[in-house]
Amino acid sequence: MPEVFYNDQEVMFKLSWSKSTLKRRRADGLLRFRKIKNKFYYREKGVFSLLFPDPSSS
Protein backbone atom coordinates (compact mmCIF):
# COMPACT_ATOMS: atom_id res chain seq x y z
CA MET A 1 0.00 0.00 0.00
CA PRO A 2 1.46 3.42 -0.91
CA GLU A 3 2.45 5.88 1.79
CA VAL A 4 0.10 8.81 2.33
CA PHE A 5 1.50 12.30 2.85
CA TYR A 6 -0.27 15.47 3.97
CA ASN A 7 0.67 19.04 3.15
CA ASP A 8 0.75 21.99 5.61
CA GLN A 9 -2.91 22.93 5.12
CA GLU A 10 -4.16 19.39 5.73
CA VAL A 11 -2.06 18.98 8.89
CA MET A 12 -3.13 22.37 10.28
CA PHE A 13 -6.76 21.40 9.72
CA LYS A 14 -6.48 17.90 11.21
CA LEU A 15 -4.55 19.06 14.31
CA SER A 16 -6.27 22.46 14.66
CA TRP A 17 -2.87 24.15 14.66
CA SER A 18 -1.92 27.56 13.34
CA LYS A 19 0.85 27.98 10.80
CA SER A 20 3.25 29.22 13.51
CA THR A 21 2.46 26.23 15.75
CA LEU A 22 3.15 23.84 12.89
CA LYS A 23 6.45 25.60 12.19
CA ARG A 24 7.43 25.41 15.88
CA ARG A 25 6.57 21.71 16.10
CA ARG A 26 8.70 21.02 13.01
CA ALA A 27 11.62 22.92 14.58
CA ASP A 28 11.20 21.06 17.88
CA GLY A 29 11.27 17.72 16.05
CA LEU A 30 7.79 16.75 17.22
CA LEU A 31 6.55 16.26 13.69
CA ARG A 32 8.80 14.71 11.05
CA PHE A 33 8.54 16.05 7.54
CA ARG A 34 9.95 15.99 4.05
CA LYS A 35 10.68 19.15 2.14
CA ILE A 36 10.20 18.94 -1.61
CA LYS A 37 10.58 22.09 -3.72
CA ASN A 38 10.09 24.40 -0.72
CA LYS A 39 6.91 22.61 0.39
CA PHE A 40 6.56 20.49 3.50
CA TYR A 41 4.93 17.08 3.55
CA TYR A 42 4.12 14.92 6.58
CA ARG A 43 3.52 11.19 6.78
CA GLU A 44 0.02 10.11 7.67
CA LYS A 45 1.47 7.85 10.34
CA GLY A 46 3.21 10.80 12.06
CA VAL A 47 0.09 12.96 12.03
CA PHE A 48 -2.08 10.19 13.44
CA SER A 49 0.45 9.45 16.18
CA LEU A 50 -0.13 13.03 17.40
CA LEU A 51 -3.90 12.66 17.15
CA PHE A 52 -3.99 9.26 18.84
CA PRO A 53 -0.89 8.74 21.02
CA ASP A 54 -0.04 5.17 22.01
CA PRO A 55 -0.81 4.92 25.76
CA SER A 56 1.51 1.93 26.18
CA SER A 57 4.57 3.95 25.09
CA SER A 58 4.51 6.26 28.16
Backbone as a ProteinNet text record, in pm:
[ID]
protein_1_A
[PRIMARY]
MPEVFYNDQEVMFKLSWSKSTLKRRRADGLLRFRKIKNKFYYREKGVFSLLFPDPSSS
[TERTIARY]
85.2	0	89.7	60.8	146.4	134.1	243.8	244.8	160.5	92.2	9.8	80.8	88.8	150.3	47.9	58.7	-27.1	57.7	-3.7	67	36.1	93.4	74.8	-72.6	-150.2	-290.5	-368.3	-344.3	-415.7	-379	-250.9	-206.5	-261.9	-258.6	-312.8	-461	-534	-676.5	-697.7	-627.4	-647.8	-609.7	-503.4	-455.4	-505.5	-578.4	-626.8	-510.6	-404.9	-286.8	-280.4	-219.7	-191.6	-63.3	-36.2	85.1	210.4	207.9	324.5	344.4	235.4	246.1	306.6	261.2	314.9	464.5	503.6	644.6	727	673.5	743.2	757.4	652.1	656.6	757	767.6	869.9	1008.5	1031.4	1162.1	1197.5	1097.3	1120	1139.2	1111.9	1126.7	1007.6	897.4	778.9	710.4	721.3	654.9	757.5	782.8	879.8	818.8	902.7	854.4	954.8	909	995.4	972.2	1078.2	1068.3	1100.1	1004	1019.6	982	1079.4	1058.1	993.6	1053.3	1008.8	868.8	818.6	691	715.1	640.8	656.3	546.6	586	493.1	516.5	407.5	411.5	346.7	408.2	352.2	223	129.8	1.9	24.9	117.7	147.5	190.6	273.6	320.7	210	121.7	9.3	-86	-117.1	-208.2	-148	-16	45.2	29	15	-12.7	-160.7	-246.6	-390.4	-428.4	-366.2	-399.4	-271.3	-214.4	-89.4	-108.4	-2.4	-3.9	12.9	-91	-81.3	21.3	55.9	150.6	295.3	319.6	456.8	502	415	450.5	525.5
-118.1	0	124.4	222.4	341.9	428.4	497.7	588	710.6	761.6	881.2	997.2	1109.3	1229.9	1342.4	1429.6	1547.3	1671.7	1777.6	1904.3	1989.9	2110.7	2199.4	2223.8	2258.7	2293.1	2176.2	2056.3	1938.7	1909.9	1923.6	1897.6	2003.3	2130.2	2236.6	2213.6	2167.8	2139.8	2020.7	1911.5	1790.1	1809.3	1887.3	1905.7	2034.9	2115.6	2246.5	2332.7	2334.9	2415.1	2533.9	2642	2756.4	2728.4	2814.1	2798.1	2810.3	2903.6	2922.1	2802.5	2742.9	2623.1	2508.2	2490.4	2384.3	2405.4	2528	2560.4	2530.9	2565.7	2540.5	2391.4	2316.1	2170.7	2103.6	2154	2102	2129.5	2252.3	2292	2212.9	2182.4	2105.9	1957.4	1912.8	1771.7	1686.4	1749.4	1674.6	1609.2	1675.2	1625.9	1614.6	1492.9	1471.2	1511.8	1554	1605.3	1578.7	1598.4	1598.5	1729.6	1789.8	1914.9	1887	1916	1894.4	2024.2	2082.8	2208.8	2314.6	2337.5	2440	2418.1	2295.1	2261.2	2147.4	2149.5	2048.6	1943.9	1819.4	1707.6	1620.8	1566.1	1491.7	1356.1	1253.9	1119.4	1107.5	1035.6	1011.4	948	855.2	785.1	882.9	981.3	1079.5	1170.2	1209.1	1295.6	1219.8	1096.3	1018.6	982.6	971.9	944.7	1064.4	1185.1	1302.6	1309.5	1265.9	1266.2	1158.2	1041.5	926.2	865	926.2	874.1	733.2	654.5	516.9	522.2	484.3	492.1	395.8	290.3	193	239.8	348.5	394.7	494.2	529.1	625.6	561.8
0	0	0	-83.7	-91	34.6	64.8	179.2	147.9	249.3	232.6	300.4	230.8	284.9	286.2	386.3	397	379.9	325.6	315.5	439.4	445	560.5	592.2	490.4	512.1	571.9	522.5	572.6	718	751.4	888.5	983.2	942.4	1027.7	1054.6	954.7	972.2	1066.7	1041.7	1121.1	1267.9	1293.9	1430.7	1494.6	1418.9	1466.3	1514.6	1435.8	1465.8	1371.8	1420.4	1333.8	1256.5	1159.8	1079.7	1167.5	1263.3	1350.6	1444.1	1490.8	1575.1	1496.4	1374.2	1289	1266.3	1240.1	1218.9	1344.2	1460.9	1587.9	1613.8	1587.4	1610	1516.9	1393.9	1301.5	1358.1	1404.1	1457.5	1582.7	1664.8	1788.5	1762.4	1639.6	1605.3	1644.4	1682	1722.5	1603.2	1488.4	1368.8	1256.6	1213.4	1105.3	972.8	881.2	754.1	644.1	523.2	405	333.6	287.2	214.2	68.3	-17.1	-160.6	-230.8	-299.7	-372	-283.5	-167	-71.6	-15.3	-22.6	38.8	136.7	246.9	350.2	338	358.3	354.9	477.1	532.5	657.5	636	690.4	677.5	757.1	699.9	766.6	903.8	909.3	1034.3	1143.9	1108.6	1206.2	1255.2	1165.9	1203.2	1295.4	1261.6	1343.6	1479	1487.7	1618.2	1712	1656.2	1739.6	1776.9	1686.2	1714.9	1815.2	1800.1	1883.7	1940.8	2045.6	2101.9	2159.5	2150.2	2201.4	2353.5	2429.7	2576.4	2635.4	2563.9	2617.7	2605	2528	2509.4	2616.2	2710.8	2816.2	2928
[MASK]
++++++++++++++++++++++++++++++++++++++++++++++++++++++++++

